[in-house]
């Protein structure tokens, strides 16, 4: 019995070490390191869009604006004005790929556009090629900003 318990303990520790972490940074604000359990505290949204494979699917995940607000981004009513309008978000992937968004693209006071950090497609977790998280931008004509294997969201100010 002791051997089985020991093996289970090692397996649990290994699984915990490999859990993905999403880093959310706001220049002049907070840095959050979110795991799956942390993300589960945010409201989920669904969007219907065609993926890289041109198949229409339902993606589910978290509204980008909600994640950025949690990290202290100034995108609320009457907060986004003046120099703050020059801020931009860099989305980073595990392979080094990056894409950017203007702050006004995801600020609720400026746009109704949905930008989603998805973790499921058609009710199933994203595969290892796309996940654990992928940016879904249904209104974009091309998929250049549909960043796969997202590791970080970094809001920066224009100097």
C-alpha positions as CSV (number, residue, x, y, z in Angstrom):
1,X,0.0,0.0,0.0
2,X,2.8,2.4,0.8
3,X,4.3,1.9,-2.7
4,X,1.0,2.7,-4.4
5,X,0.6,5.8,-2.3
6,X,4.2,6.9,-3.1
7,X,3.6,6.4,-6.8
8,X,0.3,8.4,-6.7
9,X,2.1,11.2,-4.8
10,X,4.8,11.5,-7.5
11,X,2.2,11.5,-10.3
12,X,0.2,14.2,-8.5
13,X,3.3,16.3,-8.1
14,X,4.3,15.9,-11.7
15,X,0.9,16.9,-12.9
16,X,1.0,20.0,-10.7
17,X,4.3,21.0,-12.1
18,X,3.2,20.8,-15.7
19,X,0.0,22.8,-15.2
20,X,0.0,25.8,-17.5
21,X,0.2,29.3,-16.2
22,X,-1.1,32.4,-18.0
23,X,0.8,35.6,-17.2
24,X,-1.2,38.8,-17.3
25,X,0.8,42.0,-16.9
26,X,-0.3,45.6,-16.9
27,X,2.5,48.2,-17.2
28,X,2.2,50.3,-14.0
29,X,-0.4,47.8,-12.6
30,X,-0.4,44.2,-11.5
31,X,1.0,41.0,-12.7
32,X,-1.2,37.9,-12.4
33,X,-0.2,34.3,-12.8
34,X,-3.4,32.5,-13.6
35,X,-3.9,28.7,-13.6
36,X,-7.0,26.9,-14.8
37,X,-8.6,27.1,-11.4
38,X,-8.0,30.8,-11.3
39,X,-9.5,31.3,-14.7
40,X,-12.6,29.4,-13.6
41,X,-13.6,32.3,-11.4
42,X,-14.2,34.5,-14.5
43,X,-17.4,34.4,-16.5
44,X,-17.3,32.2,-19.6
45,X,-18.4,33.4,-23.1
46,X,-19.0,31.5,-26.3
47,X,-18.4,32.7,-29.8
48,X,-19.1,31.0,-33.1
49,X,-16.3,31.4,-35.7
50,X,-14.4,29.6,-38.4
51,X,-11.0,28.3,-37.2
52,X,-7.8,27.9,-39.1
53,X,-9.2,24.8,-40.7
54,X,-12.2,26.8,-42.0
55,X,-14.6,24.7,-39.9
56,X,-17.2,26.7,-38.1
57,X,-17.1,26.0,-34.3
58,X,-18.2,27.2,-31.0
59,X,-15.2,28.5,-28.9
60,X,-15.6,29.0,-25.2
61,X,-13.4,30.8,-22.8
62,X,-12.9,34.2,-21.2
63,X,-13.5,37.8,-22.4
64,X,-10.1,39.5,-22.8
65,X,-11.5,42.7,-21.2
66,X,-12.4,40.8,-18.0
67,X,-8.8,39.4,-17.6
68,X,-7.2,42.8,-18.2
69,X,-9.5,44.5,-15.7
70,X,-8.5,41.9,-13.1
71,X,-4.9,42.9,-13.7
72,X,-5.7,46.6,-13.2
73,X,-6.0,47.8,-16.8
74,X,-7.8,51.2,-17.0
75,X,-10.5,50.3,-19.4
76,X,-13.6,51.2,-17.4
77,X,-16.0,54.0,-17.9
78,X,-14.1,57.4,-18.0
79,X,-10.7,55.8,-17.4
80,X,-9.5,55.3,-20.9
81,X,-8.6,58.7,-22.3
82,X,-5.6,60.9,-23.2
83,X,-2.3,59.1,-23.1
84,X,-3.9,55.9,-22.0
85,X,-5.4,55.6,-25.6
86,X,-1.9,54.7,-26.8
87,X,-1.7,51.5,-24.8
88,X,-1.5,48.2,-26.6
89,X,-1.7,44.5,-25.7
90,X,1.0,42.0,-26.7
91,X,-0.2,38.4,-26.8
92,X,2.7,35.9,-26.5
93,X,2.7,32.3,-27.5
94,X,4.9,29.4,-26.3
95,X,6.8,29.3,-29.6
96,X,7.6,33.1,-29.5
97,X,4.8,34.2,-31.8
98,X,3.3,37.5,-30.9
99,X,0.3,39.6,-31.9
100,X,-0.9,43.0,-30.8
101,X,-4.2,44.7,-30.1
102,X,-5.0,48.3,-29.5
103,X,-6.5,48.9,-26.0
104,X,-9.7,50.4,-27.6
105,X,-10.3,47.1,-29.5
106,X,-11.2,45.3,-26.2
107,X,-12.3,48.1,-24.0
108,X,-16.0,47.8,-23.4
109,X,-16.6,51.6,-23.6
110,X,-15.1,51.7,-27.1
111,X,-16.1,48.5,-28.8
112,X,-18.6,45.6,-28.7
113,X,-16.0,43.4,-30.3
114,X,-15.4,40.1,-28.6
115,X,-11.9,38.9,-28.2
116,X,-11.8,35.6,-26.4
117,X,-9.1,33.6,-24.6
118,X,-10.6,30.2,-25.5
119,X,-9.9,26.9,-23.8
120,X,-12.5,24.8,-25.6
121,X,-13.7,24.2,-29.1
122,X,-17.1,22.5,-29.6
123,X,-17.2,21.6,-25.9
124,X,-13.7,19.8,-26.0
125,X,-10.5,21.2,-24.6
126,X,-8.2,22.6,-27.2
127,X,-5.5,20.2,-28.5
128,X,-1.8,20.6,-27.7
129,X,-1.3,22.4,-31.1
130,X,-3.8,25.2,-30.1
131,X,-4.0,25.1,-26.4
132,X,-4.3,25.2,-23.6
133,X,-5.4,28.8,-24.5
134,X,-5.9,30.4,-27.9
135,X,-7.0,34.0,-28.8
136,X,-10.2,33.9,-30.9
137,X,-11.0,37.1,-32.8
138,X,-14.1,36.4,-34.8
139,X,-14.3,39.7,-36.6
140,X,-10.7,39.4,-38.1
141,X,-10.7,38.4,-41.7
142,X,-7.4,36.6,-41.3
143,X,-6.2,34.4,-38.4
144,X,-2.9,36.3,-37.8
145,X,-4.0,37.3,-34.3
146,X,-5.6,34.0,-33.4
147,X,-2.5,33.2,-31.3
148,X,-2.2,29.6,-30.3
149,X,-0.6,28.3,-27.1
150,X,-1.0,31.7,-25.4
151,X,1.4,32.1,-22.4
152,X,1.2,35.8,-21.7
153,X,-0.9,39.0,-22.1
154,X,1.1,42.2,-21.6
155,X,-0.5,45.6,-21.7
156,X,2.1,48.3,-22.5
157,X,2.1,52.0,-22.8
158,X,3.4,53.9,-25.8
159,X,6.3,56.0,-24.6
